Amino acid sequence: MSTSSTKKMQWFIDNYNQNHLNYILWNTGMNYGTVVMPTGTGKSGVVYEDIVRTIDELAKNKKLIINISCPILKLTQQFISDLFEVLAPIYKSRGLHVAFFVNSSDNGRNYNSAEVKRMNIQFKKLKDLSSFADDLMSDIAIVASCHKSMPKFIKVIKSQNFIGKNIDVISYIDESHLIDVRNNNEDDQVVKLDIDTLC
């Protein structure tokens, strides 16, 4: 008798457990890349797979900061809720300790509460990310940001010099075409980022 799960991300967990994930990231020698996929073709699944693979290959005694940025906070919350649904069954038994940071306008209530409790994740504010390097209980930090808060995230990363502290920092930017990486004074509505600083 077969049973079906009501979990949205169960397909991903099943593929991971059966070693059927088929995403391959080629190292181009660059610090950043772009994945272009039409809506509905599995872009989020590719990102989840890259995150899981990165966690699996994380060197011992190394830490990882994963920043998820979407155009609006509601999309970030949905993306990370699905990510928690993927991470909880895969890593809970392995003792993975996750710290979770949200920006100042986020109350932390709109995430997958069942999986957050299952992984014993504590919510912290982005301004407290500086404590992550010295947090002996956390291996991975997940940051929920939106495009408008990316400059604040970059400022925290730069001020703490996380890279020099044996911490890898990876940002996944959904709808990155909505971020201007070049100087464009004609559109004040577009978030402007220095891509070299981010990478």
MDAnalysis code that builds the backbone (N, CA, C; Angstrom):
import MDAnalysis as mda
import numpy as np

u = mda.Universe.empty(597, n_residues=199, atom_resindex=np.repeat(np.arange(199), 3), trajectory=True)
u.add_TopologyAttr("name", ["N", "CA", "C"] * 199)
u.add_TopologyAttr("resid", np.arange(1, 200))
u.add_TopologyAttr("resname", ["MET", "SER", "THR", "SER", "SER", "THR", "LYS", "LYS", "MET", "GLN", "TRP", "PHE", "ILE", "ASP", "ASN", "TYR", "ASN", "GLN", "ASN", "HIS", "LEU", "ASN", "TYR", "ILE", "LEU", "TRP", "ASN", "THR", "GLY", "MET", "ASN", "TYR", "GLY", "THR", "VAL", "VAL", "MET", "PRO", "THR", "GLY", "THR", "GLY", "LYS", "SER", "GLY", "VAL", "VAL", "TYR", "GLU", "ASP", "ILE", "VAL", "ARG", "THR", "ILE", "ASP", "GLU", "LEU", "ALA", "LYS", "ASN", "LYS", "LYS", "LEU", "ILE", "ILE", "ASN", "ILE", "SER", "CYS", "PRO", "ILE", "LEU", "LYS", "LEU", "THR", "GLN", "GLN", "PHE", "ILE", "SER", "ASP", "LEU", "PHE", "GLU", "VAL", "LEU", "ALA", "PRO", "ILE", "TYR", "LYS", "SER", "ARG", "GLY", "LEU", "HIS", "VAL", "ALA", "PHE", "PHE", "VAL", "ASN", "SER", "SER", "ASP", "ASN", "GLY", "ARG", "ASN", "TYR", "ASN", "SER", "ALA", "GLU", "VAL", "LYS", "ARG", "MET", "ASN", "ILE", "GLN", "PHE", "LYS", "LYS", "LEU", "LYS", "ASP", "LEU", "SER", "SER", "PHE", "ALA", "ASP", "ASP", "LEU", "MET", "SER", "ASP", "ILE", "ALA", "ILE", "VAL", "ALA", "SER", "CYS", "HIS", "LYS", "SER", "MET", "PRO", "LYS", "PHE", "ILE", "LYS", "VAL", "ILE", "LYS", "SER", "GLN", "ASN", "PHE", "ILE", "GLY", "LYS", "ASN", "ILE", "ASP", "VAL", "ILE", "SER", "TYR", "ILE", "ASP", "GLU", "SER", "HIS", "LEU", "ILE", "ASP", "VAL", "ARG", "ASN", "ASN", "ASN", "GLU", "ASP", "ASP", "GLN", "VAL", "VAL", "LYS", "LEU", "ASP", "ILE", "ASP", "THR", "LEU", "CYS"])
u.atoms.positions = np.array([
    [0.840, -1.162, 0.000],
    [0.000, 0.000, 0.000],
    [0.896, 1.239, 0.000],
    [0.644, 2.160, -0.918],
    [1.449, 3.371, -0.977],
    [0.708, 4.511, -0.304],
    [1.487, 5.397, 0.278],
    [0.897, 6.568, 0.913],
    [1.423, 7.803, 0.210],
    [0.630, 8.814, 0.169],
    [1.080, 10.052, -0.449],
    [1.208, 11.119, 0.616],
    [2.146, 12.004, 0.399],
    [2.387, 13.070, 1.357],
    [1.693, 14.337, 0.875],
    [1.266, 15.151, 1.822],
    [0.668, 16.425, 1.460],
    [1.707, 17.533, 1.439],
    [2.941, 17.194, 1.718],
    [3.990, 18.204, 1.724],
    [4.297, 18.657, 0.308],
    [4.350, 19.953, 0.136],
    [4.576, 20.551, -1.173],
    [5.919, 20.139, -1.773],
    [6.939, 20.046, -0.939],
    [8.291, 19.786, -1.427],
    [8.696, 18.319, -1.318],
    [7.753, 17.409, -1.111],
    [8.078, 15.994, -0.948],
    [8.797, 15.431, -2.169],
    [8.458, 15.917, -3.363],
    [9.121, 15.446, -4.589],
    [10.624, 15.673, -4.513],
    [11.022, 16.809, -3.935],
    [12.447, 17.126, -3.840],
    [13.127, 16.189, -2.843],
    [12.501, 15.999, -1.697],
    [13.065, 15.130, -0.660],
    [13.208, 13.708, -1.189],
    [12.193, 13.212, -1.900],
    [12.252, 11.866, -2.479],
    [13.397, 11.750, -3.484],
    [13.529, 12.733, -4.353],
    [14.620, 12.705, -5.340],
    [15.983, 12.750, -4.665],
    [16.100, 13.539, -3.604],
    [17.371, 13.623, -2.878],
    [17.699, 12.273, -2.232],
    [16.729, 11.691, -1.553],
    [16.949, 10.414, -0.868],
    [17.265, 9.275, -1.828],
    [16.763, 9.367, -3.061],
    [17.018, 8.334, -4.063],
    [18.202, 8.693, -4.976],
    [18.888, 9.760, -4.622],
    [20.058, 10.196, -5.393],
    [19.691, 10.530, -6.844],
    [18.530, 11.124, -7.046],
    [18.063, 11.427, -8.393],
    [18.130, 12.899, -8.756],
    [18.716, 13.721, -7.905],
    [18.840, 15.129, -8.269],
    [19.825, 15.223, -9.424],
    [19.483, 16.005, -10.418],
    [20.300, 15.980, -11.638],
    [20.829, 17.341, -12.057],
    [20.884, 18.268, -11.138],
    [21.423, 19.585, -11.444],
    [22.941, 19.540, -11.339],
    [23.624, 20.069, -12.308],
    [25.086, 20.126, -12.298],
    [25.515, 21.576, -12.432],
    [26.348, 22.035, -11.520],
    [26.878, 23.384, -11.582],
    [28.320, 23.307, -12.078],
    [28.552, 23.898, -13.227],
    [29.908, 23.919, -13.766],
    [30.646, 25.111, -13.185],
    [31.851, 24.894, -12.716],
    [32.663, 25.971, -12.169],
    [33.276, 26.756, -13.320],
    [32.794, 27.969, -13.502],
    [33.295, 28.805, -14.595],
    [34.447, 29.692, -14.156],
    [34.757, 29.637, -12.863],
    [35.814, 30.504, -12.353],
    [35.311, 31.890, -11.982],
    [34.014, 32.121, -12.174],
    [33.437, 33.418, -11.830],
    [32.802, 33.325, -10.445],
    [32.578, 34.478, -9.829],
    [31.976, 34.509, -8.497],
    [30.460, 34.526, -8.526],
    [29.883, 34.706, -9.697],
    [28.427, 34.753, -9.752],
    [27.940, 34.230, -11.091],
    [26.702, 33.840, -11.122],
    [26.132, 33.323, -12.356],
    [24.661, 33.642, -12.411],
    [24.067, 33.427, -13.539],
    [22.647, 33.696, -13.738],
    [21.976, 32.455, -14.294],
    [20.846, 32.097, -13.699],
    [20.031, 31.012, -14.211],
    [18.786, 31.646, -14.809],
    [18.566, 31.435, -16.096],
    [17.407, 32.007, -16.774],
    [16.447, 30.871, -17.114],
    [15.284, 30.892, -16.485],
    [14.278, 29.852, -16.702],
    [12.908, 30.504, -16.684],
    [12.025, 30.114, -17.594],
    [10.662, 30.668, -17.574],
    [9.916, 30.264, -16.305],
    [8.902, 31.030, -15.967],
    [8.065, 30.726, -14.814],
    [7.472, 29.321, -14.943],
    [7.550, 28.558, -13.841],
    [6.940, 27.235, -13.818],
    [7.828, 26.097, -14.286],
    [9.098, 26.382, -14.597],
    [9.976, 25.310, -15.096],
    [10.898, 24.749, -14.025],
    [10.734, 25.161, -12.774],
    [11.513, 24.547, -11.692],
    [12.715, 25.333, -11.218],
    [12.678, 26.644, -11.392],
    [13.796, 27.492, -10.970],
    [14.077, 27.341, -9.478],
    [13.023, 27.341, -8.661],
    [13.217, 27.208, -7.212],
    [13.859, 25.870, -6.873],
    [13.440, 24.802, -7.548],
    [14.036, 23.488, -7.318],
    [15.520, 23.477, -7.611],
    [15.942, 24.198, -8.648],
    [17.369, 24.300, -8.977],
    [18.120, 24.997, -7.839],
    [17.521, 26.055, -7.309],
    [18.165, 26.766, -6.198],
    [18.237, 25.879, -4.961],
    [17.144, 25.175, -4.639],
    [17.169, 24.277, -3.476],
    [18.243, 23.210, -3.652],
    [18.356, 22.687, -4.865],
    [19.365, 21.656, -5.111],
    [20.770, 22.209, -4.939],
    [20.987, 23.425, -5.411],
    [22.307, 24.036, -5.249],
    [22.615, 24.269, -3.772],
    [21.613, 24.686, -3.008],
    [21.809, 24.892, -1.571],
    [22.136, 23.573, -0.875],
    [21.368, 22.524, -1.176],
    [21.592, 21.217, -0.554],
    [22.980, 20.687, -0.921],
    [23.351, 20.807, -2.170],
    [24.673, 20.337, -2.596],
    [25.785, 21.120, -1.897],
    [25.594, 22.423, -1.756],
    [26.584, 23.260, -1.075],
    [26.717, 22.851, 0.385],
    [25.591, 22.596, 1.048],
    [25.625, 22.149, 2.445],
    [26.310, 20.790, 2.543],
    [25.972, 19.872, 1.639],
    [26.574, 18.536, 1.662],
    [28.092, 18.595, 1.492],
    [28.570, 19.561, 0.707],
    [30.000, 19.649, 0.410],
    [30.735, 20.633, 1.318],
    [30.033, 21.171, 2.311],
    [30.640, 22.141, 3.208],
    [31.764, 21.489, 4.013],
    [32.919, 22.096, 3.962],
    [34.079, 21.543, 4.663],
    [33.864, 21.587, 6.173],
    [34.491, 20.647, 6.855],
    [34.394, 20.595, 8.317],
    [34.981, 21.876, 8.900],
    [34.388, 22.347, 9.963],
    [34.812, 23.568, 10.648],
    [34.620, 24.828, 9.804],
    [33.808, 24.731, 8.766],
    [33.498, 25.907, 7.962],
    [32.029, 26.241, 8.155],
    [31.696, 27.520, 8.044],
    [30.316, 27.969, 8.188],
    [29.824, 28.526, 6.861],
    [28.509, 28.671, 6.762],
    [27.906, 29.103, 5.512],
    [26.779, 30.087, 5.793],
    [26.787, 31.197, 5.084],
    [25.680, 32.155, 5.126],
    [24.987, 32.095, 3.775],
    [23.687, 31.800, 3.794],
    [22.875, 31.728, 2.574],
    [21.873, 32.871, 2.622],
    [21.997, 33.791, 1.699],
    [21.074, 34.914, 1.626],
    [20.074, 34.672, 0.501],
    [18.788, 34.723, 0.828],
    [17.730, 34.572, -0.166],
    [17.061, 35.928, -0.335],
    [17.092, 36.460, -1.556],
    [16.505, 37.766, -1.806],
    [15.517, 37.682, -2.965],
    [14.298, 38.127, -2.705],
    [13.252, 38.207, -3.724],
    [12.805, 39.663, -3.817],
    [12.062, 40.012, -4.865],
    [11.658, 41.414, -5.012],
    [10.828, 41.943, -3.845],
    [9.951, 41.096, -3.289],
    [9.145, 41.518, -2.144],
    [9.243, 40.465, -1.050],
    [9.009, 40.910, 0.165],
    [9.182, 40.041, 1.330],
    [8.279, 38.822, 1.287],
    [7.055, 38.967, 0.815],
    [6.111, 37.843, 0.769],
    [6.666, 36.691, -0.071],
    [7.319, 37.005, -1.195],
    [7.933, 35.966, -2.031],
    [9.115, 35.310, -1.318],
    [9.896, 36.109, -0.603],
    [11.018, 35.559, 0.166],
    [10.500, 34.598, 1.226],
    [9.425, 34.983, 1.903],
    [8.856, 34.140, 2.946],
    [8.377, 32.806, 2.377],
    [7.743, 32.824, 1.205],
    [7.280, 31.581, 0.581],
    [8.453, 30.709, 0.169],
    [9.467, 31.340, -0.429],
    [10.649, 30.617, -0.887],
    [11.341, 29.918, 0.285],
    [11.509, 30.634, 1.388],
    [12.216, 30.072, 2.539],
    [11.350, 29.044, 3.269],
    [10.039, 29.236, 3.288],
    [9.160, 28.217, 3.873],
    [9.337, 26.889, 3.154],
    [9.392, 26.937, 1.817],
    [9.614, 25.713, 1.042],
    [11.013, 25.160, 1.290],
    [11.988, 26.048, 1.443],
    [13.358, 25.613, 1.733],
    [13.416, 24.875, 3.071],
    [12.735, 25.397, 4.095],
    [12.701, 24.721, 5.397],
    [12.062, 23.340, 5.270],
    [11.038, 23.228, 4.420],
    [10.385, 21.939, 4.219],
    [11.343, 20.928, 3.594],
    [12.290, 21.424, 2.803],
    [13.314, 20.564, 2.203],
    [14.403, 20.230, 3.226],
    [14.882, 21.228, 3.948],
    [16.019, 21.036, 4.850],
    [15.688, 20.189, 6.070],
    [14.481, 20.348, 6.622],
    [14.144, 19.676, 7.883],
    [14.318, 18.161, 7.821],
    [13.694, 17.457, 6.868],
    [13.849, 15.997, 6.871],
    [15.233, 15.527, 6.422],
    [15.915, 16.325, 5.638],
    [17.231, 15.910, 5.141],
    [18.302, 16.062, 6.216],
    [18.257, 17.154, 6.968],
    [19.375, 17.472, 7.857],
    [19.090, 17.362, 9.352],
    [17.837, 17.270, 9.757],
    [17.541, 17.226, 11.185],
    [18.263, 16.063, 11.868],
    [18.250, 14.894, 11.252],
    [18.895, 13.724, 11.870],
    [20.411, 13.840, 11.865],
    [20.946, 14.723, 11.056],
    [22.405, 14.905, 11.008],
    [22.889, 15.970, 11.982],
    [21.958, 16.592, 12.680],
    [22.348, 17.581, 13.678],
    [22.771, 18.915, 13.089],
    [22.248, 19.274, 11.938],
    [22.566, 20.562, 11.337],
    [21.907, 21.667, 12.150],
    [22.654, 22.666, 12.512],
    [22.127, 23.768, 13.308],
    [22.042, 25.015, 12.438],
    [20.822, 25.525, 12.301],
    [20.562, 26.656, 11.419],
    [20.163, 27.876, 12.235],
    [20.832, 28.995, 11.961],
    [20.406, 30.286, 12.499],
    [19.633, 30.988, 11.391],
    [18.581, 31.706, 11.745],
    [17.728, 32.331, 10.736],
    [17.589, 33.814, 11.033],
    [17.925, 34.625, 10.042],
    [17.923, 36.073, 10.216],
    [16.919, 36.712, 9.259],
    [16.104, 37.617, 9.792],
    [15.099, 38.315, 8.990],
    [15.373, 39.818, 9.073],
    [14.886, 40.539, 8.065],
    [15.133, 41.983, 8.096],
    [14.168, 42.675, 9.054],
    [14.397, 43.948, 9.282],
    [13.697, 44.667, 10.351],
    [12.186, 44.747, 10.151],
    [11.714, 44.644, 8.898],
    [10.277, 44.744, 8.654],
    [9.576, 43.382, 8.724],
    [10.297, 42.336, 9.076],
    [9.750, 40.978, 9.089],
    [9.526, 40.532, 10.529],
    [8.309, 40.083, 10.827],
    [8.025, 39.631, 12.191],
    [8.282, 38.134, 12.382],
    [8.648, 37.428, 11.299],
    [8.994, 36.016, 11.406],
    [7.813, 35.073, 11.493],
    [6.577, 35.568, 11.334],
    [5.403, 34.720, 11.485],
    [4.982, 34.009, 10.206],
    [5.480, 34.429, 9.069],
    [4.980, 33.902, 7.795],
    [5.877, 32.835, 7.181],
    [6.477, 32.010, 8.004],
    [7.317, 30.928, 7.527],
    [6.682, 29.606, 7.928],
    [7.197, 28.521, 7.391],
    [6.651, 27.196, 7.667],
    [6.908, 26.861, 9.139],
    [5.947, 27.171, 9.988],
    [6.165, 27.068, 11.432],
    [6.434, 25.645, 11.893],
    [5.803, 24.654, 11.249],
    [6.025, 23.260, 11.660],
    [7.483, 22.859, 11.439],
    [8.034, 23.219, 10.293],
    [9.424, 22.852, 10.004],
    [10.402, 23.688, 10.821],
    [10.064, 24.944, 11.084],
    [10.913, 25.792, 11.922],
    [11.024, 25.182, 13.316],
    [9.893, 24.732, 13.852],
    [9.911, 24.091, 15.175],
    [10.668, 22.764, 15.120],
    [10.469, 22.017, 14.050],
    [11.129, 20.716, 13.901],
    [12.656, 20.864, 13.895],
    [13.133, 21.941, 13.274],
    [14.577, 22.171, 13.208],
    [15.083, 23.027, 14.367],
    [14.168, 23.441, 15.254],
    [14.525, 24.261, 16.412],
    [15.240, 25.545, 15.981],
    [14.672, 26.215, 14.994],
    [15.275, 27.434, 14.454],
    [14.798, 28.639, 15.254],
    [15.741, 29.467, 15.632],
    [15.438, 30.697, 16.336],
    [15.522, 31.874, 15.363],
    [14.553, 32.782, 15.441],
    [14.566, 33.965, 14.598],
    [15.447, 35.046, 15.212],
    [16.230, 35.684, 14.359],
    [17.053, 36.810, 14.779],
    [16.927, 37.893, 13.725],
    [17.277, 39.098, 14.082],
    [17.222, 40.214, 13.143],
    [18.537, 40.304, 12.363],
    [18.449, 40.847, 11.150],
    [19.618, 40.957, 10.276],
    [20.768, 41.691, 10.957],
    [20.449, 42.677, 11.754],
    [21.507, 43.437, 12.438],
    [22.322, 42.551, 13.385],
    [21.756, 41.404, 13.788],
    [22.452, 40.490, 14.699],
    [23.299, 39.448, 13.970],
    [23.350, 39.543, 12.638],
    [24.132, 38.576, 11.865],
    [25.602, 38.599, 12.246],
    [26.057, 39.725, 12.766],
    [27.465, 39.834, 13.159],
    [27.862, 38.807, 14.215],
    [26.891, 38.302, 14.983],
    [27.192, 37.322, 16.036],
    [27.378, 35.905, 15.484],
    [27.065, 35.681, 14.207],
    [27.083, 34.330, 13.648],
    [28.481, 33.703, 13.655],
    [29.502, 34.493, 13.387],
    [30.867, 33.960, 13.322],
    [31.284, 33.309, 14.640],
    [30.823, 33.866, 15.743],
    [31.218, 33.351, 17.061],
    [30.186, 32.409, 17.671],
    [29.115, 32.141, 16.952],
    [28.060, 31.255, 17.442],
    [28.505, 29.798, 17.267],
    [28.874, 29.160, 18.348],
    [29.388, 27.792, 18.282],
    [28.286, 26.771, 18.008],
    [27.024, 27.175, 18.141],
    [25.919, 26.238, 17.957],
    [25.373, 26.207, 16.534],
    [25.750, 27.153, 15.688],
    [25.162, 27.243, 14.352],
    [26.204, 27.012, 13.265],
    [25.845, 26.131, 12.312],
    [26.712, 25.844, 11.172],
    [26.352, 26.725, 9.975],
    [25.059, 27.014, 9.855],
    [24.538, 27.691, 8.681],
    [23.622, 28.822, 9.115],
    [23.756, 29.951, 8.430],
    [22.830, 31.068, 8.634],
    [22.037, 31.245, 7.357],
    [20.730, 31.321, 7.496],
    [19.869, 31.640, 6.366],
    [19.330, 33.045, 6.609],
    [19.489, 33.891, 5.604],
    [19.048, 35.279, 5.714],
    [17.880, 35.497, 4.764],
    [16.773, 35.978, 5.297],
    [15.612, 36.330, 4.477],
    [15.679, 37.820, 4.200],
    [15.926, 38.168, 2.961],
    [15.978, 39.583, 2.617],
    [15.073, 39.827, 1.419],
    [14.914, 41.053, 1.064],
    [14.274, 41.399, -0.197],
    [15.230, 42.357, -0.905],
    [14.951, 42.655, -2.154],
    [15.906, 43.450, -2.924],
    [16.267, 44.770, -2.243],
    [15.290, 45.407, -1.603],
    [15.567, 46.698, -0.967],
    [16.493, 46.566, 0.240],
    [16.538, 45.389, 0.851],
    [17.410, 45.225, 2.020],
    [18.785, 44.658, 1.658],
    [19.031, 44.384, 0.382],
    [20.335, 43.842, -0.027],
    [21.504, 44.772, 0.325],
    [21.387, 46.091, 0.128],
    [22.510, 46.949, 0.538],
    [22.838, 46.817, 2.029],
    [21.803, 46.641, 2.862],
    [22.030, 46.458, 4.296],
    [22.760, 45.141, 4.554],
    [22.364, 44.085, 3.841],
    [23.032, 42.787, 3.972],
    [24.504, 42.912, 3.595],
    [24.781, 43.565, 2.483],
    [26.164, 43.749, 2.024],
    [26.970, 44.522, 3.061],
    [26.352, 45.535, 3.646],
    [27.046, 46.341, 4.656],
    [27.450, 45.487, 5.858],
    [26.538, 44.625, 6.321],
    [26.848, 43.745, 7.459],
    [27.983, 42.787, 7.094],
    [27.904, 42.197, 5.905],
    [28.935, 41.246, 5.474],
    [30.304, 41.931, 5.399],
    [30.331, 43.111, 4.793],
    [31.601, 43.839, 4.663],
    [32.160, 44.247, 6.021],
    [31.299, 44.716, 6.911],
    [31.776, 45.206, 8.211],
    [32.317, 44.077, 9.079],
    [31.832, 42.865, 8.885],
    [32.267, 41.739, 9.716],
    [33.404, 40.940, 9.098],
    [33.703, 41.186, 7.836],
    [34.759, 40.440, 7.133],
    [34.595, 38.932, 7.340],
    [33.380, 38.433, 7.050],
    [33.080, 37.024, 7.260],
    [33.982, 36.101, 6.462],
    [34.371, 36.532, 5.270],
    [35.196, 35.665, 4.424],
    [36.506, 35.325, 5.121],
    [37.082, 36.266, 5.815],
    [38.327, 36.038, 6.537],
    [38.150, 35.161, 7.766],
    [36.909, 34.852, 8.126],
    [36.624, 34.039, 9.306],
    [36.185, 32.632, 8.933],
    [36.595, 32.152, 7.777],
    [36.274, 30.796, 7.325],
    [34.771, 30.587, 7.157],
    [34.121, 31.612, 6.621],
    [32.682, 31.565, 6.376],
    [32.434, 31.863, 4.901],
    [31.719, 30.962, 4.227],
    [31.313, 31.213, 2.840],
    [29.990, 31.966, 2.844],
    [29.858, 32.898, 1.913],
    [28.634, 33.683, 1.786],
    [28.101, 33.505, 0.368],
    [26.841, 33.052, 0.258],
    [26.217, 32.857, -1.044],
    [24.882, 33.597, -1.045],
    [24.631, 34.367, -2.102],
    [23.340, 35.043, -2.264],
    [22.610, 34.461, -3.461],
    [21.347, 34.167, -3.261],
    [20.459, 33.751, -4.344],
    [19.464, 34.886, -4.543],
    [19.503, 35.499, -5.717],
    [18.673, 36.662, -5.990],
    [17.622, 36.289, -7.024],
    [16.379, 36.160, -6.561],
    [15.276, 35.844, -7.464],
    [14.882, 37.113, -8.218],
    [14.553, 36.956, -9.498],
    [14.183, 38.105, -10.328],
    [15.294, 39.157, -10.308],
    [16.520, 38.716, -10.519],
    [17.678, 39.611, -10.417],
    [17.669, 40.717, -11.458],
    [16.869, 40.551, -12.515],
    [16.791, 41.614, -13.516],
    [16.165, 42.884, -12.943],
    [15.555, 42.777, -11.755],
    [14.977, 43.951, -11.109],
    [15.997, 44.713, -10.264],
    [17.241, 44.241, -10.267],
    [18.313, 44.928, -9.552],
    [19.265, 45.515, -10.586],
    [19.634, 46.766, -10.395],
    [20.540, 47.441, -11.317],
    [21.964, 47.309, -10.785],
    [22.828, 46.682, -11.562],
    [24.222, 46.525, -11.139],
    [25.114, 47.549, -11.838],
    [24.487, 48.422, -12.608],
    [25.214, 49.506, -13.253],
    [24.616, 50.822, -12.786],
    [25.338, 51.891, -12.944],
    [24.817, 53.191, -12.556],
    [23.735, 53.624, -13.539],
    [22.528, 53.842, -13.045],
    [21.418, 54.265, -13.890],
    [20.597, 55.282, -13.100],
    [20.836, 56.546, -13.364],
    [20.155, 57.598, -12.610],
    [18.731, 57.839, -13.084],
    [18.304, 57.177, -14.150],
    [16.983, 57.431, -14.714],
    [15.865, 56.716, -13.964],
    [16.169, 55.689, -13.229],
    [15.130, 54.910, -12.556],
    [15.441, 54.814, -11.064],
    [14.788, 55.651, -10.287],
    [15.026, 55.660, -8.840],
    [14.298, 54.524, -8.130],
    [13.412, 53.803, -8.826],
    [12.661, 52.706, -8.219],
    [13.452, 51.398, -8.202],
    [14.518, 51.336, -8.988],
    [15.299, 50.108, -9.092],
    [16.382, 50.105, -8.013],
    [16.504, 48.994, -7.299],
    [17.546, 48.868, -6.279],
    [18.897, 48.784, -6.976],
    [19.841, 49.582, -6.516],
    [21.168, 49.604, -7.132],
    [22.151, 48.874, -6.231],
    [22.898, 47.941, -6.797],
    [23.875, 47.172, -6.041],
    [25.218, 47.208, -6.746],
    [26.257, 47.235, -5.956],
    [27.601, 47.060, -6.498],
    [27.848, 45.559, -6.533],
    [27.765, 44.977, -7.716],
    [27.859, 43.517, -7.841],
    [29.224, 42.994, -7.410],
    [30.280, 43.779, -7.605],
    [31.611, 43.333, -7.181],
    [31.684, 43.228, -5.664],
    [31.048, 44.178, -4.970],
    [31.025, 44.127, -3.508],
    [30.215, 42.929, -3.028],
    [29.082, 42.667, -3.683],
    [28.248, 41.529, -3.297],
    [29.005, 40.222, -3.456],
    [29.782, 40.091, -4.521],
    [30.477, 38.832, -4.792],
    [31.799, 38.738, -4.074],
])
